[in-house]
Amino acid sequence: MRTDIFARLDREPEPPKIETPRMSRTRKALFGGTLAFYLAIVVAVLVSSSLVILDWKVMLFRPYQQWPELHPFLDYFVVLGQRGPTAVMIAAWLGWRSWRQHTLRPLLALGTALLLLNVTVGAVKLGLGRLGPHYATQIGSAELFAGGDIFPSGHTANAVVTWGILAYLATTPRARRYLSVMSAVVALGVGATTVYLGTHWLSDVLLGWAAGLLILLALPLFEPLIGRTELTVFAVRERWRARRRTTPSTPVASGGPRPARVSHEAPADEPSREPIGAGHSGHTGAGLPTGTTGTVAGTGQLTHSRPHTVRSERSPGTPAGSRRPSHSRPMTGG
């Protein structure tokens, strides 16, 4: 019985042809425009432009105090942007798709996107070190290089990538449209929620949207790598299966259990006995008297019996053929 994790992939019919997104002219134009917007946000914050002033105005407005009735709901809604819960949910869905479609591409695409997200967003966060609104120290300051890690917004970028990957991997144009709208609503909502809760500046959210979109737009560049990785994984699986098929198994005897071997050795708790020859108790197995040398009949081999004491196993009665007179008959003369 096969127990490898890929065994279920062989239980479904061949999958339909799935079109892999390519780096078209439209996608290249969108990537270039998004990259320019990304760089513009970074420069605007670095030079403490009017965007930083807008950040302070929104923060001092304190939206969570203006509409407190939204706070309980938005506290739960913002979880849709947290990397741990969303990655588990999306991975479960894409894992089921991999099982149905006999391909590892959905899971590999998700892993590639999350890896790019962690590297690019994490590097900018640590490099700029911006403090959040709750930890700001000087009004009007950009709060850069102060040991923070909120620029760009990780919640916002993660929402764009984890929910947008569903639209990226859609198999039909209709599904792609619906999933694109859904992922955009979730990503916009999560970004706005972080501003409402006061955990991010407005510019953090703008840069987070741009960072997540750049990853989705650049993902077709990694499709060849994803394809090679999938082929490598399946090749390793096939070699492992072939090795299992060629491994000899231990044969099982048919026809029931084997008969038990009969041991002719004396038990450990019994004394060893010498064979007793027919005729007299003092003779060896060849009929020779004890302590004599003779030849075994028919073999010509010389035997020598060593003197030893043999315990008689005869019954107390008089044996047949004994030369001793019977005490049951009276002795008569001459």
C-alpha positions, 0 to 999 in steps of 0.5 A: 500500500502506497503511503507517500504524500503524493499518492492521492495525486494519481487518483484523479483524471488528467487536469485541464490545460491551465494557462500560465500568466506571462509577462505581457506588455500590459503587465510590464506597463503596470509593473513599471507604473507601480514601481514608480509610485512605490519609489515616489512614496519612499522619496516623499517620506524621506524628504518629509514632504506634504505626505508626511504632514497628511500622515500627522493630520490623519493620526491626530484626527484619531478615526477610532475615536470618531467612529468607536462603534466600528472598533469591535468589528474591525479588530477581527477584520484586520486579521485577514491581513495577518500573515499566519492565519491567511497563509494557512487558509490560502495554503489549505485551499491551494493544497486541495487544488493541487490534489485535484489538478495533479500539479504542485504549481499552486503551492509553489506559486504561493511559497514563492510569493510569500518568500518575495514578500518577506524579503522585499518588505522586510528589508525596507522595514528594517532599512528605514526603521520608521516608528508607528503613530503610537510611538511618534516622538515629534509632530511633523517628523517622518520618524525614520531610522528610529528602530521601527518596522512599520514602513511599508505596512506588512498587513496591507502588503500581505493582504494584497499577496495572499488574497491576490494569489487566488486571482493569479491562479484562477483557471477561467477569466470569469473566476479571475475577475471575481477573485480580483474584485474580492482580493482588492476589497479585502486588501483595501479594507485591511489597509484602511483598517490599520489607519483607523486603528492608528497602527500605521501611517497613511503612507505606510498603507500606500507603500504596502499596497504598492509592494504587494502589487509589485510581487503579483505583477512580477510573479510570471518572471518566476514561473520557469523556476516554479516549473523546474522545481515541480519537475524535480520534485516529481522526478524524486518521487518517481525514483523513490517509488522505483526504489521501493518496487525493486527492494526485495521483500522477506518471503513468507512460507506458504502451507501453514507454520513450519514443523518444530525441530525435534532436538535429540539432546538430553535436557539440561537437568538430566544426566547424560547416559551411555547407550546400553547394548543388547544382552548385558548391562556391562556391554557397549552398543556393539556388544563388546564388554566394557573396557575391551577393544574390538571391531564393529561388524561390517565396518572394519573400524576399531572401537574402544569402550572406556570403562564407566559405570552404567545405571541399570534400567532393568526391572527388578524381575529376573531377566530372560536368559540369565545364567543365575539359578532361579530361586523359585525351583529347588536345587537337585543333586547330580 
